[in-house]
Amino acid sequence: MFIINILSKEHASQILVRKRRANTLLEETKKGNLERECIEELCNKEEAREVFENNPETVVWAHSALAHSLQRGSQLMLTLTSGAVSM
């Protein structure tokens, strides 16, 4: 037995909407963007490093992000070796 559910065009469009990713042609040549790399998406140390382009600044940002998250009372998962940073 099959059940057919007919949705309005508007409702179907809401379900099918997807967030556009920054994986366009030659993306690797673009300068890192903190919002794109680590706020809109789940990121790891390497993604954050693409923004800052050096390890000391990446570590400083990660610790600052953790402190800010704790002040707001929100959760931040932070692993500087290979794990994820999510806000």
Buried (B, 14 or more C-beta within 10 A) or exposed (E): EEEEEEEEEEEEEEEEEEEEEEEEEEEEEEEBEBEBBBEBBEBBBEBBBBBBEEEEEBBEBBEEBBEEBEEEEEEBEBEBEEEBBBB
